[in-house]
Amino acid sequence: MRSSSGRGLRPGVLGTFDTVVMAVAGTAPAYSIAAATAVLAGAVGVAGPAALLYCVLPMLGIVLAFGRLGRLDVSAGAAYAWVGRTLHPFLGFLSGWALVVSTTLFMVAGSLPAGTMTLALFDPVLAADRMLATAVGAGWFLLMVLVVLGGTRMTVRAQLLLSGAELALLAVFVTVALVRGGGGASFDWSWFGFTHFDGVSGFASGALIATFCFWGWDVTSNLGEETRDGRRTAGLAALIGVGVVFLLFEAFTIAVHTTLTAEQIQESGSQVLSTLGEAVWPGVGGQLLVLAVLLSTVATLETTLIQVTRSLFAMGRDRTMPAALGTVHRHRGTPWVAVAAVGTVALVLFAASTVFGTVGEVLSAAVAAIGLQIAFYYGLAGIAAVVAYRRTLLGSVREFVLGGVWPLTGALFMLWIFFESLGALSGASIAIGVGGLAAGLVPMVVHRRGSSYYRPAPRLDASAGADDGGRPGPAHPYGRDTTLATDY
């Protein structure tokens, strides 16, 4: 079934709780903690809690921006659709393309350690076999592809199982670690201040790491068309999800510093959760936290796959990419062509990373380059929200702060991160990050003439309509219906 009306995705499948689960899973708490804790400690020491705190504030501005834009236009394309209708179609396409590139790279980069961790649970020697680890990681990825093809309801059920077990393990260990303490530093409230940063450059280093820990919550916006009352639910779920993972990140950062010494943290690297688990519960604790990281990795593979395929579906529906990507399964209501396309590309990258050693190095550089893509489309979405609500910002202090100051601050922070990263990343990372964005110019030019997306159309404007309780609003310029709302 070819969807061009925007009604191909199955509506009303997800509720508020389901969407909150997706927001939390999208940020991959255990995976992010394992990957970033040692790096964050190496960059800013015990100022890790402060870096997380001062980076979540502008991130919440972007969450507010997504929520407010979602009230004006519920779209599987999210930033792609909003930026295109508010700022410029070219910027909108590049926002969608940035998400497609970053998520595709992340799925490959995340699947490889999933294979390694699976083997490590049985035999650490097997985990050293690169080809076997890649095959197991690809197996996990294919399993998630089948789950996503099975429909949104099946996807959420899998998330409840994976994320529920992951969060339970994390909650138990962080509670015990905080209560027992250990051989690390004594907690001090100055860890939340600025005194431990090595100047502005030190803060910037921590910001680059902490900001990217929160990435993934915006999957709720891509699921807006499949969510009951998606105009409100997606934004609310994102706020709750970011709040939950922020508390987890803070608690674990403090627990790691109070339980382990600085030397242990740096020596552990990405295995810091395993080291923490052994310190809290010798013998089995390390294995249980490795299991938590594995569950987190698999769960975020699923949410990332949802995010990229919904974005491609929206782009195919608008014919800014091949129209076949806008095809949905007649019974499942899932964009199966987009899922198959992403799965095929990812499997090719898996095979390449096994056959050619240099590709593995390129993928490592790509992980760092993902930050450029994230900062780019988050920053543009923040600006788009301010522009869309510009006529209502002076209506009240609340509207001015929530609709103007906070989203704009978040947007400027993300753009600062983008340019700051250019000076900190390797040449390969910059080539992949910026080059990945530039590659989007090819499909943009190829499909420009055949798509109404690039033609003049009504811009998103909060003053153009009012909340009508969910009734259809003005005809959408790209063939969909949208409902306008001014309240937040």
C-alpha positions in Angstrom: 0.0 0.0 0.0 1.4 3.3 -1.0 0.9 6.1 1.5 0.8 9.6 0.2 -1.9 11.0 2.5 0.0 10.5 5.7 -2.6 8.0 7.0 -0.6 4.9 6.3 0.9 4.6 9.8 -1.5 3.1 12.4 -2.8 5.8 14.6 -3.5 5.7 18.4 -1.3 2.6 19.0 0.8 4.2 21.8 -0.3 5.8 25.1 1.6 8.1 27.4 3.3 5.4 29.4 4.4 3.6 26.2 5.9 6.8 24.8 7.7 7.5 28.0 9.3 4.0 27.8 10.4 4.8 24.3 11.9 8.2 25.3 14.0 6.5 28.1 15.0 3.6 25.9 16.1 6.0 23.2 18.7 7.6 25.4 20.2 4.1 26.2 20.9 4.9 29.9 23.2 1.9 30.7 25.0 2.1 27.3 25.5 5.9 27.7 26.8 5.5 31.3 29.2 2.8 30.2 30.5 4.7 27.2 30.7 8.2 28.6 31.5 8.0 32.4 35.2 7.3 32.1 35.6 9.9 29.2 33.7 12.5 31.2 35.8 11.8 34.3 39.0 12.1 32.3 37.8 15.5 30.8 36.4 17.2 33.9 37.1 14.9 36.9 34.6 15.2 39.7 32.8 18.0 37.8 30.9 15.4 35.9 27.7 16.0 37.9 28.0 19.7 37.1 28.5 19.1 33.4 25.4 16.9 33.3 23.4 19.5 35.2 24.4 22.5 33.1 23.9 20.6 29.8 20.5 19.1 30.6 19.1 22.7 31.0 19.7 23.7 27.4 18.7 20.2 26.3 15.3 20.7 28.0 15.0 23.9 25.9 15.2 21.6 22.8 12.7 19.2 24.4 10.3 22.1 24.9 10.9 23.2 21.3 10.0 19.7 19.9 6.9 19.6 22.1 5.7 22.9 20.9 6.4 22.2 17.3 4.6 18.8 17.7 1.5 20.7 18.7 1.4 22.6 15.4 2.2 19.6 13.2 2.2 15.9 14.2 4.6 14.4 11.7 6.7 11.2 11.6 9.4 13.4 10.1 9.6 15.6 13.2 12.5 18.1 12.7 12.6 17.4 9.0 9.0 18.6 8.6 9.0 21.4 11.2 12.3 23.1 10.1 11.2 22.8 6.5 7.9 24.5 7.0 9.2 27.1 9.4 12.7 28.1 8.3 13.4 26.7 4.8 12.8 23.4 3.0 16.5 23.0 2.3 17.3 23.3 6.0 14.4 20.9 6.8 15.7 18.3 4.4 19.2 18.6 5.8 17.8 18.2 9.4 16.1 15.0 8.3 19.2 13.8 6.5 21.4 14.6 9.5 19.1 12.3 11.6 19.2 9.5 8.9 23.0 9.6 8.7 23.6 9.8 12.5 21.2 7.0 13.4 22.4 4.7 10.6 26.0 5.1 11.8 24.9 4.7 15.5 23.1 1.4 14.7 26.2 -0.1 13.3 28.5 1.3 16.0 26.1 0.1 18.7 25.6 -3.4 17.3 29.3 -4.2 17.3 29.7 -3.9 21.1 26.4 -5.7 21.6 28.0 -8.7 20.0 31.1 -8.4 22.2 29.1 -8.1 25.4 27.0 -11.1 24.5 30.0 -13.3 24.1 31.7 -11.8 27.2 28.7 -13.1 29.3 29.7 -16.7 28.3 33.4 -16.6 27.6 35.7 -13.5 27.6 38.0 -15.2 25.1 35.2 -15.5 22.5 34.6 -11.7 22.9 38.0 -11.1 21.4 37.0 -12.8 18.1 36.1 -9.8 16.0 34.4 -11.7 13.2 32.3 -13.7 15.7 31.4 -10.6 17.7 30.4 -8.8 14.5 28.2 -11.7 13.5 26.4 -11.8 16.9 26.0 -8.0 16.8 24.4 -8.3 13.3 22.2 -11.0 14.7 20.9 -8.7 17.4 20.3 -6.0 14.8 18.3 -8.4 12.5 16.2 -9.4 15.5 15.3 -5.8 16.2 14.5 -5.3 12.5 12.0 -8.2 12.7 10.5 -6.7 15.9 10.1 -3.3 14.2 8.6 -4.9 11.1 6.1 -6.7 13.5 4.4 -3.4 14.3 4.5 -0.6 16.9 2.7 -2.6 19.5 5.2 -5.5 19.3 8.0 -2.9 19.5 6.7 -1.4 22.7 6.2 -4.8 24.3 9.8 -5.6 23.5 10.9 -2.2 25.0 8.9 -2.9 28.2 10.8 -6.1 28.7 14.3 -4.8 27.7 14.2 -1.4 29.4 12.3 -2.7 32.4 15.0 -5.2 33.2 17.7 -2.7 32.5 16.3 0.0 34.7 15.7 -2.4 37.5 19.3 -3.6 37.5 20.6 0.0 37.4 18.3 1.2 40.2 19.4 -1.7 42.5 23.1 -1.1 41.9 23.1 2.6 42.1 21.2 2.6 45.4 23.6 0.1 47.0 26.6 1.9 45.6 25.4 5.3 47.0 24.6 3.8 50.4 27.8 1.8 50.8 30.3 4.1 49.2 33.7 2.7 48.8 37.3 3.6 48.1 36.6 6.6 46.0 36.3 10.3 46.8 34.0 11.7 49.5 31.0 13.4 48.0 31.0 17.2 48.1 28.3 19.6 46.9 31.0 21.5 45.0 30.8 18.8 42.4 27.7 20.7 41.1 29.6 24.0 40.9 32.0 25.5 38.4 35.1 25.4 40.6 36.3 22.0 39.3 36.2 23.0 35.6 39.5 24.0 33.9 38.2 27.2 32.5 35.8 27.6 29.6 37.6 25.0 27.5 37.2 22.5 30.4 33.5 23.2 30.5 33.2 22.8 26.8 34.9 19.4 26.9 32.5 18.2 29.5 29.6 19.7 27.6 30.4 17.9 24.4 30.3 14.6 26.2 27.3 15.3 28.6 25.1 16.7 25.9 25.4 13.7 23.6 24.5 11.4 26.5 20.9 12.7 26.3 20.4 12.1 22.6 17.6 9.7 21.6 14.5 11.1 23.5 13.2 12.7 20.3 12.0 9.3 19.0 8.7 10.2 20.7 8.2 13.0 18.1 8.8 10.6 15.2 6.1 8.3 16.8 3.6 11.2 17.1 1.4 10.0 14.2 1.1 6.6 16.0 0.4 8.0 19.5 -2.9 8.8 21.0 -3.3 12.6 21.2 0.2 12.8 19.8 0.2 16.6 19.8 0.5 16.6 23.6 1.7 13.1 24.5 5.0 13.1 22.5 6.2 16.3 24.2 5.2 15.3 27.7 6.8 11.9 27.3 10.0 13.4 26.1 10.1 15.7 29.2 9.5 12.8 31.6 12.0 10.6 29.8 14.8 13.2 29.9 14.1 13.8 33.6 14.4 10.1 34.3 17.7 9.6 32.5 19.1 12.8 33.9 18.6 11.5 37.5 20.1 8.1 36.5 23.2 9.8 34.9 23.7 12.0 37.9 23.3 9.1 40.4 25.7 6.8 38.6 28.3 9.6 38.0 28.3 10.3 41.8 28.3 6.6 42.6 31.3 5.9 40.4 33.3 8.7 41.9 32.5 7.7 45.5 33.0 4.0 44.9 36.1 3.9 42.6 39.3 5.8 42.6 40.2 8.1 39.7 42.8 5.5 38.6 40.2 2.7 38.6 37.8 4.8 36.5 40.4 5.6 33.9 41.8 2.1 33.7 38.2 0.6 33.4 37.3 2.8 30.4 34.1 1.6 28.8 34.1 -1.3 31.3 33.5 1.1 34.2 30.0 -0.3 35.0 31.5 -3.8 35.2 34.2 -2.5 37.6 31.5 -0.8 39.7 29.4 -3.9 39.8 32.4 -6.0 41.0 33.0 -3.4 43.7 29.4 -3.4 44.9 28.7 -7.1 44.5 31.9 -9.1 44.0 31.6 -12.2 41.8 28.4 -11.5 40.0 27.8 -7.8 40.1 30.1 -7.0 37.1 28.3 -9.6 35.0 24.8 -8.2 35.9 25.8 -4.7 34.9 27.3 -6.0 31.6 23.9 -7.6 31.1 22.3 -4.2 31.8 24.5 -2.5 29.2 23.7 -5.2 26.7 19.9 -4.8 27.2 20.3 -1.0 26.9 22.3 -1.4 23.7 19.7 -3.7 22.1 16.8 -1.5 23.3 18.3 1.6 21.7 19.0 -0.2 18.5 15.3 -0.7 18.3 14.3 2.9 19.1 17.0 4.2 16.7 15.6 1.9 13.9 12.2 3.3 14.6 13.4 6.9 14.4 15.3 6.6 11.2 12.6 4.6 9.4 9.8 7.0 10.4 12.0 9.9 9.1 12.6 8.1 5.8 8.9 7.3 5.6 8.0 11.0 5.9 10.6 11.9 3.3 9.3 9.2 0.9 5.7 10.4 1.5 6.8 13.9 0.6 8.8 12.5 -2.3 12.0 14.3 -1.2 13.4 10.7 -1.2 12.3 7.8 -3.3 8.6 7.5 -3.0 8.8 3.7 -2.2 10.1 4.7 1.3 6.6 6.0 2.0 5.1 2.5 1.5 3.5 0.9 4.6 2.5 -2.7 5.3 -1.2 -3.2 4.6 -1.8 -5.0 7.9 1.0 -4.0 10.2 1.0 -0.3 9.4 4.8 -0.2 9.4 7.0 1.5 6.8 8.5 -1.8 5.8 10.4 -0.5 2.7 12.2 2.0 4.8 13.0 -0.7 7.4 14.3 -3.0 4.7 16.4 -0.2 3.2 18.1 0.8 6.5 18.6 -2.9 7.4 20.3 -3.6 4.1 22.7 -0.6 4.4 23.5 -1.5 7.9 24.3 -5.1 7.0 26.6 -3.9 4.2 28.5 -1.8 6.8 28.7 -4.8 9.1 30.2 -6.9 6.4 32.6 -4.1 5.4 33.8 -3.6 9.0 34.7 -7.3 9.1 36.4 -7.6 5.8 38.3 -4.3 5.8 40.0 -3.3 9.0 40.2 0.3 7.9 36.4 0.5 7.8 36.3 -0.3 11.5 38.5 2.6 12.1 36.3 4.8 10.0 33.2 3.7 12.0 35.0 4.6 15.3 35.6 8.1 13.9 31.9 8.2 12.8 30.8 7.7 16.4 32.4 11.0 17.3 31.0 12.6 14.1 27.5 11.7 15.2 27.6 14.6 17.6 27.9 17.1 14.8 24.7 15.7 13.2 22.8 15.8 16.5 23.8 19.4 17.3 22.9 20.5 13.8 19.3 19.3 13.7 18.6 20.0 17.4 19.8 23.6 17.0 17.7 24.2 13.9 14.6 22.7 15.6 15.1 25.1 18.5 15.2 28.1 16.3 12.2 26.8 14.3 10.1 26.7 17.5 10.9 30.3 18.3 10.0 31.4 14.8 6.8 29.4 14.8 5.6 31.0 18.0 7.1 34.5 17.5 3.7 36.2 17.4 2.6 34.8 20.7 5.8 35.2 22.8 4.8 38.5 24.3 1.5 37.2 25.5 2.7 36.3 29.0 5.9 35.8 30.9 5.4 32.0 30.8 5.0 32.0 27.1 8.1 34.3 26.7 10.3 31.9 28.8 9.0 28.5 27.7 8.4 29.5 24.1 11.2 31.9 23.5 14.1 32.2 25.9 14.5 28.5 26.8 14.3 27.0 23.3 16.5 29.7 21.9 19.1 29.2 24.6 19.0 25.5 23.8 19.4 26.1 20.1 22.3 28.5 20.5 24.0 26.0 22.9 23.6 23.2 20.3 25.1 25.3 17.5 27.9 26.3 19.8 28.5 22.6 20.4 28.5 22.1 16.6 31.3 24.7 16.0 33.2 23.7 19.2 33.3 20.1 18.0 34.9 21.1 14.7 38.0 22.2 16.6 38.1 19.1 18.8 37.4 16.3 16.4 39.8 14.4 14.2 40.0 15.0 10.5 38.2 11.7 9.8 35.4 12.6 12.2 34.9 16.0 10.6 35.0 14.5 7.1 32.3 12.0 8.1 30.2 14.5 10.1 30.3 17.5 7.7 30.7 15.2 4.6 27.6 13.2 5.7 25.6 16.4 5.8 26.9 17.5 2.4 26.0 14.2 0.9 22.4 15.1 1.5 22.7 17.6 -1.3 22.6 14.8 -3.9 19.1 13.4 -3.1 17.9 16.9 -2.5 18.8 18.0 -6.0 17.6 14.7 -7.6 14.1 14.8 -6.0 13.6 18.5 -5.9 11.5 18.8 -9.0 9.1 15.9 -8.2 8.3 17.0 -4.7 5.8 19.7 -3.5 7.9 19.9 -0.3 10.1 22.6 -2.0 7.3 24.6 -3.3 5.9 27.7 -1.5 3.5 26.6 1.2 1.9 28.0 4.4 4.5 28.2 7.2 4.0 26.8 10.7 2.7 29.7 12.7 1.1 29.3 16.1 -1.1 32.4 15.5 -2.7 30.9 12.4 -5.1 28.7 14.4 -6.3 27.6 17.8 -6.6 24.4 19.7 -9.7 22.7 18.3 -9.7 19.6 20.4 -8.1 17.4 17.7 -10.3 18.2 14.7 -8.6 18.5 11.4 -7.1 21.9 10.7 -6.0 23.5 7.4 -4.9 21.2 4.6 -1.3 20.4 4.9 0.8 21.7 2.0 2.4 18.3 1.4 -0.9 16.4 1.3 -1.4 15.7 5.0 -3.8 17.3 7.5 -2.5 19.2 10.5 -4.1 20.7 13.5 -2.9 24.0 14.9 -2.7 24.9 18.5 -1.3 27.8 20.5 -1.4 26.4 24.1 1.5 24.4 25.5 
